[in-house]
Each structure stands twice: as C-alpha cells, then as structure tokens.
Amino acid sequence: MSGRGLGLWAALGHRLSGVALAAFLPLHFLALGLALEGADRFDSFLRFSDLPLVKLAELGLVVFLSLHLLFGLRVLAIELLPWPSADGQRLRLVYAGVAMTAVAAIAFVVSVV
C-alpha cells in the first residue's frame, strides 16, 4: 500500500476511534453516577463489568483510546514538525502507532487474564 493510502487509513482510524470514544462517554458517566448512588448499586455494576463480553468491549476501548492518542500525535507531528517530501517518515509514524496499539492491547489482555 502506498504511503498516501496508508495515511488516509490512519486518518480514518483516528476519526472513527474518536467517535467510538465519544459514544463511550455516556456509559462512563452512568458508572460514575452509580457510584454516587451508593455502594450496592455500584457493586452490582462492578459484577456486570466482570462479564466476558464487557471485558471484550473494554479491550476495544483500550484499542480505540490507543489508536486515537497515537494517531493524534501523528497528526500533530505532521502539522508542527518539518518533514521531507518522502513518505517514509510518515509511514513510520503509522507503523509505530499500530505497533504501540498492539502492545497496549496485549498488555490489557495479559492484565485481565
């Protein structure tokens, strides 16, 4: 895949992961609200969060958060740093972002299992 095509996929990944994180925010606020309602309500939520499907969703959240962070840093680097016209440097940023996201996902899986 050409550097331009891979850069477009990285930009799309950055935007879609941002949308996914924004969709998660109401659930996060719900959990915080349950904590304010008392220990029993929050304990029931914590039991729910131990379900395997919820753990899988948490893995997706870690991946989206990592992608959004690292591809956002990529965008900042492209905007603020002087770059040569070669796509090689930009491709390395995309590969580094994907690799670091994989490391974050593996670390999450190891800590959960």
N, C-alpha and C positions, 0 to 999 in steps of 0.2 A: 504494500500500500504506500502511496506517495506521502510525503510529509504534509502536504496540504490536506489530503483526505484524512489522515490520522489526526491532524489538528482540529479539523471540523468535528470528528467524533469526540475528541476531548472537550471541545466547547459544548457540544450537545450533552455529554455526560455531566459537565459542570452545571448546566442549567437544569437538567432533569433531576439531578441529585438535590439541587436547591428546592425544587418543587416538592420532592418527597420529604425533605426535612421540614418544609413549611406545613405539609399535611400532617406530620407527626406532632407538631406543637400543641394542638388541642388535646391530644391524648396525654401529653406531658403535663399540661395544666390540670387535667382531670385527676391525674395521680397526685399532684400537689394538693388539690382541693380535698381529696380523700384523706390525706394525711392531716389536714386541718379539722376534719370532721371527727376524728377520734382514732384510737389505736385499733379498734375492732374492724372498722371499715378499711383502714389501710392494711391490716394483716390479711384481710380477705383478698385485697388487690395483690399483695405480695404472693399469696398462694396461687392466684391466677397467673402471675408473671413467671411462675416456675414450670408452666406447661411447655412441652417441646415446641409447639407451633409458635408460641410467644418468643421463645429463645431463638428460633429461626428468624423471626421478624426483627429481633434485636441485632442479629448478625447482619441483616440487610441494612439496618440503621447505622451500624458501625461502618459498613462499606460505603454507604451514601455520604456519611459525615466525612470519612477519609477522602473520598473522591472529590467532594466539594471543597474541602480545605486545600488539598494538593493541587487540584486544577485551578483553584482560585489564585494560589501562589504562582502558578504558571502564567496566568493572565497578568498578574502584577509584574512579573519578571519581563514579560513581553512588552508591557506598556512602559516600564520605567528604566529598563536597562538597555544599553546599546547592543544591538545584535547584528552580526554579519548577515549577509543575504542568504547564506547557506541554511538549508532546513535541518541540518544535522544537530545543531544545538537545541533547536526547538523539539525535535523528535526525542532527544534525550530527556527533556523535561516530561514529555508524555510518558515515556517508558518508566521514568523514575516515579511518577505519580501512580502508575498502575502497580509497580512493584511494591511501593510503600503501602498501598491499599491492601495488597495481598498479605503483606506482613501483618498489618493491623487486623485483618480478618482471621488469619491463622492464630494470632495472639489471643483474640477473643474466643475462638473455638477451644483453644487449649485451656483458657481460664474457666470456661463454662463446663467443659467435660471433666 
